[in-house]
Amino acid sequence: MQITRKRRILPVALAACATLALASAPAAAAKSDDLALAKQLTKKVTLDGVNRHLIALQRIADANGGTRAASTEGHKKSAEYVATKLEAAGFTVTRQEFPFTYNETLAEKLAVDGTDVPVIAMEYTPSTPVGGVTAQLAVVPGDATPGCEASDYSGITGKIVLVSRGACPFAQKQQAAADAGAIGALIYNNEPGPLNGTLGDPAGARIPTGGLSQSDGQALTAKDGATVTLELRTFQEARTSYNVIAETKTGRKDNVVMLGSHLDSVPAGPGINDNGSGSAALLETALQLGSQPKVNNAVRFGFWSSEEFGLIGSTYYVDSLSFEQQLDLALYLNFDMIGSPNAGYFAYDGDDSDHVGAGPGPYGSAQIEKTFVDYLTGRGVPVEGTDFTGRSDYGEFIAAGIPAGGLDTGAEVLKTSGQAAKWGGTAGVAFDPCYHQACDNLGNVDRVALDRNSDGLAWALGVYATSTESVNGVAPGKPGKAAKHKAAHRAAIAAA
């Protein structure tokens, strides 16, 4: 809601009015200066520059088994491509290694009464034997918290349960089903499109669990008691990977503006939209900003690994910071899939004005959302809010109370007719039909959307590198400058 403030006009002399007009001029100039860096960066960050990095990532994947998944040579080469460019530009660069459990799908099949139904193995699902397991289907009745309580599962011993997504994590649903004696779980989407999910932690995975589309899941609710054969097999192994962190050498170190994107792909493909697009835009913006820009706040860039295995790299990074180091972060901006081929334009719903899913982000997230929305709508691009679902790397930053925001163009969810009328593209088709597939290559990118969102990234960086006062109340200047100014102002009043 916009609040209009009325200015009081006092009956003063004309000379005083002239003085007031002169005094207000620097304030107007300062406001213009506040946007100088943002304007400069949006001009310097070009689609050609961003696209060149995408070409590099595609060629790296092609030379390394068609993937850039965490711990593979494709990811290592991608990380070194990014790190060496940033080092050459003079940034302070850190490679942060961490452990994780690698997971790769070997088989995912579902047959109901002999008819095949598409199923996607959840990340870290336990495996079935080769050939799968056969049992009766047990449909869990829908309610406000489907499959979240033990009471939802009665008479399901030895069966494979079917339950809707929603209200609680996938892991909680399969754990409750396992406790009640189920030997498998099928979770179907609560919105159009297929369901790619994760059980979050291998230690909490109890029974083979797969995801279904909303339409397939709803169709199966009429088949309670049907004979089901489910085969989900994965390869899991303890491995290490690393994040690439880069920071400017200028700007306040106690009020850092941080931006991030995950650099890893899924094992199945090169991940050019997911998330070469966000990483390429982030890298090009960093290079155009330079390592010693004239900024009030230091800028830090995070190129995360193992996002596709459960936000592991970004979570490890945030958890590695002390509380004081977390306080040094003014905000976090996330860019994950910003060039989807059937693109939508989404900004994270920082104020929860959409009243969908999770609540608002930490204080300051609403202001970040407004910065993105104002920029894109000001250029004729309508924007919708998207919920903080926890599916990308902002998750642990928000959990630590750090205000967050960002942009994306949609994944496996189907574009509605209203969205197609607003943005173009095709209704009834996923924003990214190649989501988590081998076809997520250079041909899987809407470069108009990529260009617009790259500019939005550059704009927000320029705004907040100059000042985060609207987000956290920290005025531009050196640490303590605002306090000294206020003290001097009070002293002047006392002496008057």
PyMOL commands that set and color helices and strands:
alter all, ss='L'
color gray80, all
select helices_A, chain A and resi 14-34+36-44+47-62+73-88+150-152+170-179+202-204+214-220+272-289+307-309+312-320+323-327+365-377+395-399+417-423+447-466+469-472+481-495
alter helices_A, ss='H'
color red, helices_A
select strands_A, chain A and resi 92-112+115-116+120-121+133-139+160-164+184-188+209-212+227-247+252-262+297-304+329-335+346-348+384-386+404-408
alter strands_A, ss='S'
color yellow, strands_A
deselect
rebuild
show_as cartoon
